[in-house]
Amino acid sequence: MTLPFIVCASITAISAIISLGFSLSAALGATDIARTMARNTALMIASAVPFLTGSDGWLQAMAWSMIIVQACDAVIGGTIKDPIKTYGPAGTAY
């Protein structure tokens, strides 16, 4: 594995963990969050695969998936006017 691969895989994994953290935080105040938790848990687990396999294709798929998820999370954060839930995901999506 090359350094750029490890950096991209690390950022993708961190992004997935942050997304799961936001879901866990939302779980404290909501009643129907099973789908969001399942999505973010699956993405977090899947983000570990590039570290185990060294697959460039898998890493690209996971990186794009997390960019899309974090961009959507940033839009939602902007809609509810919460700066932390806007700028955090926007920063990791960028």
C-alpha positions in Angstrom: 0.0 0.0 0.0 1.3 3.4 -0.9 1.2 6.5 1.3 -1.6 8.2 -0.8 -3.7 5.0 -0.5 -3.3 4.9 3.3 -4.1 8.6 3.6 -7.2 8.3 1.5 -8.3 5.1 3.3 -7.7 6.8 6.7 -9.7 9.9 5.8 -12.5 7.7 4.5 -12.5 5.6 7.7 -12.5 8.8 9.9 -15.4 10.2 7.9 -17.4 6.9 8.4 -16.7 7.0 12.1 -17.8 10.7 12.4 -21.0 9.9 10.5 -21.7 7.0 12.9 -21.0 9.3 15.8 -23.6 11.8 14.5 -26.1 8.9 14.2 -25.4 7.8 17.8 -25.9 11.3 19.0 -29.2 11.5 17.1 -30.3 8.2 18.7 -30.5 10.0 22.0 -33.2 12.3 20.8 -35.1 10.3 18.2 -37.2 7.2 18.1 -36.9 5.9 14.5 -33.3 5.9 13.6 -32.7 2.2 12.8 -32.1 2.8 9.1 -29.6 5.6 9.7 -27.7 3.6 12.3 -27.6 0.6 9.9 -26.3 2.6 7.0 -23.6 4.3 9.0 -22.5 1.1 10.8 -22.3 -0.7 7.4 -20.2 2.2 5.9 -17.9 2.2 8.9 -17.3 -1.5 8.6 -16.9 -1.3 4.8 -14.3 1.5 5.2 -12.0 -1.0 6.9 -11.9 -3.3 3.8 -9.3 -1.2 1.9 -6.9 -1.6 4.8 -7.4 -5.4 4.7 -7.4 -6.0 1.0 -5.4 -3.0 -0.5 -8.1 -2.8 -3.2 -8.0 0.5 -5.1 -11.5 0.0 -6.5 -13.0 -0.6 -3.1 -11.3 2.4 -1.7 -12.6 4.6 -4.5 -16.1 3.3 -4.0 -16.0 3.9 -0.2 -14.4 7.4 -0.6 -17.1 8.5 -3.0 -19.8 7.0 -0.8 -18.6 8.9 2.2 -18.2 12.1 0.2 -21.9 11.8 -0.8 -23.1 10.9 2.7 -21.1 13.8 4.3 -22.3 16.3 1.7 -25.9 15.3 2.4 -25.3 15.5 6.2 -23.9 19.0 5.7 -27.0 20.0 3.8 -29.2 18.6 6.6 -27.0 20.5 9.2 -27.5 23.7 7.2 -31.2 23.1 7.0 -31.5 22.8 10.8 -29.1 25.7 11.2 -26.6 23.7 13.4 -23.1 24.9 12.6 -21.4 21.8 14.0 -23.5 19.5 12.0 -22.9 21.6 8.9 -19.2 22.4 8.9 -18.0 19.1 10.3 -19.5 16.9 7.6 -18.7 19.6 4.9 -15.1 19.6 6.0 -14.8 15.8 5.6 -16.7 15.8 2.4 -14.3 18.3 0.9 
